[in-house]
């Protein structure tokens, strides 16, 4: 599946400068993958030749999947996700908004939450998660940074729930064999909470919950950063290992594409 064993090309779709690939990009680069980052909110186009890439990563952002009129590039992005997963059948990782875009693009449903979920939250793996080739690398329960006011309400066809908690029933999902979505943040680094607290939409969400600043969240997240980074590394390592095995065995993953 990969262009060359141990290497490859990752296409990263980004929706906000402050929400780059972070720890995800660090892991992929260390594994020998080259990253092409597309700033959709800045008007950068998605490459037409998607088949030249080996992995698609779609990051988070303050917009919602139903705001296509406000963000017209989202129409093109959803079409690219559908082509990537359904037609090319290549590995996909969506984070927060990217998780929701995966579900929405493939026929699931995304909607607003009654109360936003912000904080360091615990999650449990489902039976499907315990059997998943990537999520089975994580110990259950595990913790992740949450900062969202929308959620996946209904899975797309061939989707399975991999992780859940009392606030959000679909914290992680997989569609078919190769497309993963996570509502929590895999990319977190030391400056993440501070940088996001400067984003007007995110600060407004904090204030709606009665928090004047994000110091409390930074204090909660910081001690867990090493474990969260370890989980990100284990998750991505499992995906890359599977991709290399596909390459080594000469298998064509398109037979597993979502139809």
C-alpha positions as CSV (number, residue, x, y, z in Angstrom):
1,X,0.0,0.0,0.0
2,X,2.8,2.4,0.8
3,X,4.9,4.0,-1.9
4,X,8.0,2.4,-0.4
5,X,8.4,0.2,2.7
6,X,9.1,2.3,5.7
7,X,8.3,5.6,3.9
8,X,5.4,7.1,2.2
9,X,3.4,10.4,1.7
10,X,0.8,11.8,4.1
11,X,-1.7,14.4,3.0
12,X,-2.8,16.5,6.0
13,X,-6.0,18.7,5.6
14,X,-5.9,21.5,8.1
15,X,-8.7,24.0,9.0
16,X,-6.9,26.4,11.4
17,X,-3.3,27.4,11.9
18,X,-3.4,26.6,15.6
19,X,-4.6,23.0,14.8
20,X,-1.7,21.5,12.9
21,X,-0.7,17.8,13.0
22,X,1.4,18.3,16.1
23,X,2.3,15.0,17.7
24,X,0.8,13.1,14.7
25,X,3.1,14.9,12.3
26,X,6.1,14.2,14.6
27,X,5.4,10.5,14.6
28,X,4.8,10.3,10.9
29,X,8.0,12.3,10.1
30,X,10.0,10.1,12.5
31,X,8.7,7.1,10.7
32,X,10.0,8.4,7.4
33,X,6.8,9.8,5.9
34,X,6.7,13.1,4.1
35,X,3.9,15.5,5.0
36,X,2.0,17.7,2.6
37,X,-0.1,20.1,4.7
38,X,-3.1,21.9,3.0
39,X,-4.5,25.0,4.8
40,X,-8.1,24.8,3.6
41,X,-9.2,27.8,5.5
42,X,-6.5,29.8,3.7
43,X,-7.8,28.8,0.3
44,X,-5.2,26.2,-0.5
45,X,-6.6,23.5,-2.9
46,X,-6.6,19.8,-2.2
47,X,-4.3,18.0,-4.7
48,X,-6.2,16.4,-7.5
49,X,-3.9,13.4,-7.6
50,X,-5.0,11.9,-4.3
51,X,-3.7,8.5,-5.4
52,X,-0.2,9.7,-5.1
53,X,-0.6,9.8,-1.3
54,X,-0.5,6.9,1.2
55,X,-2.3,8.3,4.2
56,X,-4.9,11.1,4.7
57,X,-5.0,12.9,8.0
58,X,-7.9,15.5,8.6
59,X,-7.4,17.8,11.6
60,X,-9.9,19.7,13.8
61,X,-11.2,23.3,13.6
62,X,-13.8,25.6,15.1
63,X,-16.3,25.2,12.2
64,X,-19.0,22.6,12.0
65,X,-19.7,20.1,9.3
66,X,-23.1,21.7,8.3
67,X,-21.5,25.1,7.7
68,X,-20.8,24.6,4.0
69,X,-22.2,28.0,2.9
70,X,-19.9,29.7,5.3
71,X,-16.9,27.5,4.3
72,X,-17.5,26.4,0.7
73,X,-14.2,24.5,0.6
74,X,-15.8,22.0,2.9
75,X,-17.8,20.6,0.0
76,X,-14.6,19.8,-1.9
77,X,-13.1,18.4,1.3
78,X,-16.0,16.0,1.9
79,X,-15.8,14.8,-1.7
80,X,-12.1,14.2,-1.3
81,X,-12.8,12.1,1.8
82,X,-15.4,10.1,0.1
83,X,-13.1,9.4,-2.8
84,X,-10.2,8.5,-0.5
85,X,-12.2,6.1,1.6
86,X,-14.7,4.6,-0.9
87,X,-12.7,4.6,-4.1
88,X,-9.1,4.5,-3.1
89,X,-9.5,2.5,0.1
90,X,-6.4,4.0,1.7
91,X,-5.8,4.7,5.4
92,X,-7.5,7.7,6.9
93,X,-7.2,9.3,10.4
94,X,-9.7,12.1,11.3
95,X,-9.3,14.1,14.5
96,X,-12.2,16.0,16.2
97,X,-13.7,17.9,13.2
98,X,-12.0,15.4,11.0
99,X,-13.7,12.6,12.8
100,X,-17.1,14.3,12.3
101,X,-16.3,15.0,8.6
102,X,-15.5,11.3,8.1
103,X,-18.9,10.3,9.5
104,X,-20.8,13.1,7.6
105,X,-19.1,12.5,4.3
106,X,-20.0,8.8,4.3
107,X,-23.6,9.0,5.3
108,X,-23.6,9.3,9.1
109,X,-25.1,12.1,11.1
110,X,-23.4,14.9,13.1
111,X,-25.2,17.4,15.3
112,X,-24.7,19.8,18.3
113,X,-24.3,18.5,21.8
114,X,-26.6,19.6,24.6
115,X,-23.5,20.7,26.5
116,X,-20.0,21.0,25.1
117,X,-17.4,18.5,26.3
118,X,-14.2,20.3,27.4
119,X,-11.5,18.8,29.6
120,X,-9.3,15.8,30.2
121,X,-11.8,13.0,29.8
122,X,-11.7,9.3,30.4
123,X,-12.9,6.9,27.7
124,X,-13.5,3.2,27.5
125,X,-12.8,0.9,24.6
126,X,-15.8,-1.0,23.2
127,X,-15.6,-4.7,22.3
128,X,-14.9,-3.6,18.7
129,X,-12.2,-1.3,20.0
130,X,-10.5,-4.0,22.0
131,X,-10.4,-6.1,18.8
132,X,-9.3,-3.1,16.5
133,X,-5.8,-3.4,15.1
134,X,-4.9,0.1,16.2
135,X,-7.1,0.8,19.3
136,X,-6.2,-2.5,20.9
137,X,-2.8,-1.0,21.5
138,X,-4.3,1.4,24.1
139,X,-5.1,0.4,27.6
140,X,-8.7,0.9,28.6
141,X,-9.8,3.3,30.2
142,X,-7.6,6.0,28.7
143,X,-7.6,9.8,28.8
144,X,-7.7,12.4,26.1
145,X,-8.2,16.1,25.6
146,X,-11.7,17.1,24.6
147,X,-12.8,20.4,23.2
148,X,-16.0,20.1,21.1
149,X,-19.6,21.1,20.9
150,X,-20.7,18.7,18.2
151,X,-20.7,15.0,18.0
152,X,-21.3,12.0,15.7
153,X,-24.9,11.0,16.4
154,X,-25.2,8.1,13.9
155,X,-22.5,6.0,12.3
156,X,-22.1,5.8,8.5
157,X,-22.6,2.4,6.8
158,X,-20.0,-0.1,7.8
159,X,-19.0,2.0,10.8
160,X,-18.2,0.6,14.3
161,X,-17.8,2.4,17.6
162,X,-14.4,1.9,19.1
163,X,-14.5,4.1,22.2
164,X,-17.1,5.9,24.2
165,X,-17.9,7.8,27.4
166,X,-20.9,9.2,29.2
167,X,-20.6,12.5,27.5
168,X,-20.2,11.3,23.9
169,X,-21.3,7.8,22.8
170,X,-19.0,7.8,19.7
171,X,-15.6,8.9,20.8
172,X,-13.9,6.9,18.2
173,X,-15.0,4.9,15.1
174,X,-13.7,3.0,12.2
175,X,-15.4,2.7,8.8
176,X,-14.5,-0.4,6.8
177,X,-10.9,-1.5,7.3
178,X,-8.8,1.6,7.0
179,X,-10.7,4.8,8.1
180,X,-10.4,5.8,11.7
181,X,-12.0,8.9,13.4
182,X,-11.3,10.1,16.9
183,X,-13.3,12.8,18.7
184,X,-10.5,13.5,21.2
185,X,-7.1,15.0,20.3
186,X,-4.2,12.9,19.3
187,X,-1.9,15.8,18.4
188,X,-1.7,17.5,21.8
189,X,1.6,19.2,22.8
190,X,2.8,21.5,25.6
191,X,1.4,24.6,24.0
192,X,-1.9,23.2,22.7
193,X,-4.3,24.4,25.4
194,X,-2.8,27.9,25.5
195,X,-2.9,28.3,21.8
196,X,-6.5,27.1,21.5
197,X,-7.6,29.4,24.3
198,X,-6.7,32.3,22.0
199,X,-9.1,31.1,19.3
200,X,-12.3,33.2,19.7
201,X,-14.7,30.3,19.1
202,X,-12.9,28.1,21.6
203,X,-12.7,30.9,24.2
204,X,-16.4,31.5,23.8
205,X,-17.1,27.8,24.5
206,X,-15.0,28.0,27.6
207,X,-16.9,31.0,28.8
208,X,-20.2,29.3,28.1
209,X,-19.2,26.7,30.7
210,X,-18.3,29.3,33.3
211,X,-14.5,29.2,32.7
212,X,-12.8,32.6,32.4
213,X,-9.5,31.1,31.2
214,X,-7.9,27.8,30.3
215,X,-5.3,27.6,33.1
216,X,-7.3,24.9,34.9
217,X,-7.3,22.8,31.7
218,X,-3.6,23.2,31.1
219,X,-3.0,22.2,34.7
220,X,-5.1,19.0,34.2
221,X,-3.6,18.1,30.8
222,X,0.1,18.7,31.5
223,X,0.8,15.7,33.8
224,X,-0.9,13.4,31.2
225,X,1.0,14.6,28.2
226,X,3.6,11.7,28.2
227,X,0.9,9.1,28.3
228,X,-1.2,10.8,25.7
229,X,1.8,11.0,23.4
230,X,2.5,7.4,24.1
231,X,-1.0,6.5,23.0
232,X,-0.7,8.5,19.9
233,X,2.5,6.8,19.0
234,X,1.1,3.3,19.6
235,X,-2.0,4.1,17.6
236,X,-0.2,5.4,14.6
237,X,2.6,2.8,14.8
238,X,-0.1,0.1,14.5
239,X,-1.6,1.7,11.4
240,X,1.8,2.2,9.7
241,X,2.8,-1.3,10.5
242,X,-0.3,-2.6,8.8
243,X,0.4,-0.4,5.8
244,X,3.9,-1.8,5.5
245,X,2.6,-5.3,5.7
246,X,0.2,-4.6,2.9
247,X,3.1,-3.2,0.8
248,X,5.4,-6.2,1.6
249,X,2.8,-8.8,0.8
250,X,1.7,-7.0,-2.4
251,X,-2.0,-6.8,-1.4
252,X,-4.4,-4.4,-2.9
253,X,-6.4,-2.7,-0.2
254,X,-8.9,-1.3,-2.6
255,X,-10.8,-4.6,-2.3
256,X,-11.5,-3.5,1.2
257,X,-12.8,0.0,0.2
258,X,-16.1,1.2,1.5
259,X,-18.8,0.8,-1.1
